[in-house]
Amino acid sequence: MHRTPLAADQLRRSLIESPELSFFTHIDVVESTGSTNADLITRADDPDVDRVVLLAEAQEQGRGRHARTWVSPPRAQISMSVLVRLHGIAPEALGWLPLLTGVAVVDALRATAGVAANLKWPNDVLVDGRKVAGILAEVAASNGETVVVVGMGVNVSLTEAELPVPHATSLVLAGAESVDRTAIVQSMLTEFARRFTAWREAGWQTADLAAAYRERCATLGVQVRAELPGGQTLTGIATDVDDAGRLLVGNRPLSAADVTHLRAEY
């Protein structure tokens, strides 16, 4: 299968030509790496490195939550990480960054790929109930400053045989109107910059962000099974997300869990 490379020069020009993308200071595209997140984490100690983007046509050691790894065919996915510095943010608000990223990815895929994307808590992106994208945020220590690297992985042209797990999908399989990876990257970065800037200008307050997240979260109002750290399992209705971005199952807040949607409530 022929898969078109990312237009690296076009992406770099967009930092100058697009007012929205001037938020970012640098975009790099590499042919292959172990992990885009890991690569940016190594740069976190440099105070001049902020709002930088790294994309790889192939990742050999891509990481998800709980240290899960995967390998994708070259140019079949969007594998992208962003490093940002969050000056003055309260620790309890920090958990909203990956949720913000999920909102940005959903909006980009809806607008540019034409798919009916939504979120499964905390930040899996679904189309027709199957996972098309995942997000991993990692805090990097940098001289007492809060630095976070956010990784985004989107399945673009994977075939059924190439999917990492049966409950995954790709934009091609979901019948996307466009699978132009360069255009989708630009849209994802535009939405991320817009959301991040609004959050920062609001003093890291989460009211507007939480409202946007709730509108896009398919987990709320659904009967779920949550597999908790330590092997416990909790079943109940996902009722809301709290001020820290935790999922409320009944009245119990969950900060970390593998959540499965069981059925919708009507």
C-alpha positions in Angstrom: 0.0 0.0 0.0 1.3 3.4 -1.0 1.2 5.9 1.9 2.0 9.5 1.3 4.6 11.1 3.6 3.9 14.1 5.7 4.6 17.4 4.0 7.2 18.6 6.5 8.0 21.8 4.7 4.4 22.7 4.5 4.0 22.1 8.3 7.0 24.3 9.1 5.8 27.1 6.8 2.4 27.0 8.6 4.1 28.3 11.8 4.7 31.5 9.9 1.7 31.6 7.5 -1.1 30.5 9.9 -1.8 32.9 12.8 -3.2 30.0 14.9 -0.1 27.8 14.5 2.2 30.6 15.4 1.6 29.4 19.0 4.2 26.7 18.2 7.9 27.5 18.0 9.1 24.5 16.0 7.9 21.4 14.1 10.2 18.5 13.4 9.3 15.4 11.3 11.6 12.4 11.5 11.4 9.2 9.5 11.6 6.9 12.5 12.2 7.0 16.2 11.7 5.0 19.3 9.1 7.3 20.9 8.3 10.9 20.1 7.4 11.5 23.8 10.7 10.1 25.0 12.6 12.3 22.5 10.9 15.5 23.7 11.3 14.5 27.4 15.1 14.5 26.9 14.8 18.2 25.9 12.8 19.4 28.8 15.7 20.7 30.8 16.4 23.3 28.1 14.3 26.3 29.2 14.2 27.6 25.6 12.3 24.5 24.5 8.6 25.2 24.7 5.6 24.6 22.4 7.7 22.3 20.1 6.2 19.6 18.0 7.8 16.3 17.0 6.3 13.9 14.4 7.5 10.5 13.3 6.5 8.6 10.2 7.1 5.4 12.3 7.6 4.7 16.0 9.4 1.6 17.1 8.6 1.9 20.8 5.4 3.9 21.0 3.9 4.0 24.5 0.4 4.2 25.8 -1.1 4.1 29.3 0.2 1.5 31.7 3.4 1.3 29.6 1.7 -0.6 26.8 3.7 -0.5 23.6 2.8 -0.8 19.9 4.4 -0.7 16.5 2.6 0.7 13.4 3.5 0.4 9.7 5.3 3.5 8.5 3.1 6.4 7.4 -0.1 4.6 8.5 -0.6 6.8 11.6 -0.1 10.2 13.0 2.5 9.9 15.8 3.0 13.3 17.3 4.1 14.8 20.6 4.0 18.4 21.9 6.1 19.8 24.7 4.5 22.7 26.7 5.5 24.6 29.8 2.6 25.4 32.2 3.7 28.4 34.2 1.9 28.8 37.5 -0.5 26.0 37.1 -2.0 24.4 40.2 -1.1 20.7 40.6 -4.8 19.7 40.8 -5.5 21.3 37.4 -2.7 19.5 35.6 -4.8 16.4 34.9 -6.9 18.5 32.5 -4.1 18.8 29.9 -4.6 15.3 28.4 -8.4 15.8 28.5 -8.0 19.2 26.7 -5.9 17.3 24.1 -8.7 14.8 23.6 -11.2 17.6 23.0 -8.8 19.1 20.4 -8.3 15.8 18.6 -12.1 15.1 18.5 -12.8 18.6 17.0 -10.0 18.2 14.5 -11.2 14.8 13.3 -14.8 16.0 13.1 -13.8 19.1 11.1 -11.1 17.7 8.8 -11.7 14.0 8.5 -15.4 14.2 8.6 -15.9 11.4 11.2 -18.3 11.4 14.2 -15.5 11.2 16.8 -16.1 11.4 20.5 -14.3 10.6 23.8 -14.1 7.7 26.1 -12.8 8.8 29.5 -10.2 9.9 30.0 -8.9 10.6 26.5 -9.4 7.7 24.1 -11.0 9.0 20.8 -13.7 6.7 19.4 -15.5 6.4 16.1 -18.5 4.1 16.2 -17.4 2.9 19.5 -13.9 1.8 18.3 -10.7 3.5 19.3 -9.1 5.6 16.5 -6.7 7.7 18.6 -5.0 7.7 22.0 -3.3 10.3 24.1 -0.5 10.0 26.6 0.7 13.0 28.8 3.9 12.7 30.7 5.3 15.2 33.2 9.0 16.0 32.7 11.1 17.5 35.6 12.8 20.7 34.6 14.3 22.8 37.3 11.1 23.0 39.3 9.0 24.1 36.4 6.0 22.2 35.2 6.8 20.7 31.8 4.5 18.2 30.1 4.9 16.2 26.9 1.6 15.2 25.3 1.7 12.4 22.7 -1.1 11.8 20.2 -1.5 8.7 18.1 -4.1 8.5 15.3 -4.8 5.5 13.2 -5.1 6.8 9.7 -4.8 4.1 7.0 -4.4 1.0 9.0 -6.2 -2.0 7.5 -8.2 -4.5 9.7 -5.2 -6.9 9.6 -2.9 -4.1 10.8 -5.0 -2.9 13.8 -3.3 -3.5 17.2 -6.4 -4.7 18.9 -9.9 -5.8 17.7 -11.7 -2.8 19.3 -9.5 -0.4 17.3 -10.3 1.3 14.0 -8.7 3.7 11.6 -9.9 6.7 9.6 -9.9 4.7 6.4 -12.0 1.9 8.0 -14.4 4.5 9.5 -15.1 6.0 6.0 -13.4 9.3 6.6 -14.0 12.0 4.1 -10.3 12.9 4.2 -7.2 11.0 5.3 -4.7 13.7 4.4 -2.3 13.4 7.4 -0.7 16.8 6.9 -4.1 18.5 6.9 -5.2 16.5 10.0 -2.0 17.4 11.8 -2.5 21.1 11.1 -6.1 20.8 12.3 -5.1 19.0 15.5 -2.4 21.5 16.3 -4.7 24.4 15.6 -7.4 23.0 18.0 -4.8 22.3 20.6 -3.3 25.8 20.4 -6.7 27.4 20.6 -7.8 25.3 23.6 -4.5 25.7 25.5 -4.3 29.4 24.9 -7.9 29.9 26.2 -7.1 27.7 29.3 -3.9 29.7 30.0 -5.7 33.0 29.6 -8.3 31.8 32.1 -5.6 31.3 34.7 -5.8 27.5 34.3 -9.5 27.6 35.5 -11.4 24.6 34.1 -15.0 25.6 33.9 -15.1 26.2 30.1 -12.8 23.3 29.4 -14.9 20.9 31.5 -18.1 22.0 29.7 -16.5 21.3 26.3 -15.2 17.9 27.5 -18.6 16.8 28.8 -20.2 17.7 25.5 -17.8 15.3 23.7 -17.6 12.5 26.3 -19.6 9.4 25.3 -18.8 7.8 28.7 -21.1 10.1 30.7 -24.5 8.5 31.3 -23.3 5.1 30.4 -23.1 1.9 32.4 -19.3 1.2 32.6 -16.9 -1.4 34.0 -13.8 0.2 35.5 -10.7 -2.0 36.1 -8.8 -0.2 38.9 -5.1 -0.4 39.8 -4.6 -3.4 42.1 -7.0 -5.6 40.2 -10.3 -4.3 41.6 -13.3 -3.8 39.4 -16.1 -1.3 39.7 -19.4 -1.3 37.8 -21.9 1.6 37.7 -23.2 4.6 35.8 -20.6 7.2 34.8 -22.3 10.4 36.0 -19.8 13.2 35.6 -16.2 14.4 35.7 -15.1 16.4 38.7 -13.0 19.6 39.0 -9.8 17.5 38.7 -11.0 15.6 35.6 -11.7 12.4 37.5 -14.5 10.2 36.4 -17.4 9.8 38.8 -18.9 6.3 38.8 -21.8 6.7 41.1 -20.3 9.0 43.7 -16.8 7.5 43.5 -14.1 9.5 41.8 -11.6 7.6 39.6 -8.3 9.1 38.7 -7.0 6.0 36.9 -8.9 3.1 35.4 -9.4 1.1 32.3 -13.1 1.8 31.4 -15.3 -0.3 29.2 -18.7 1.0 28.0 -21.4 -1.6 28.8 -24.7 0.0 27.8 -26.3 3.5 27.5 -28.9 4.7 29.9 -32.1 6.1 28.5 
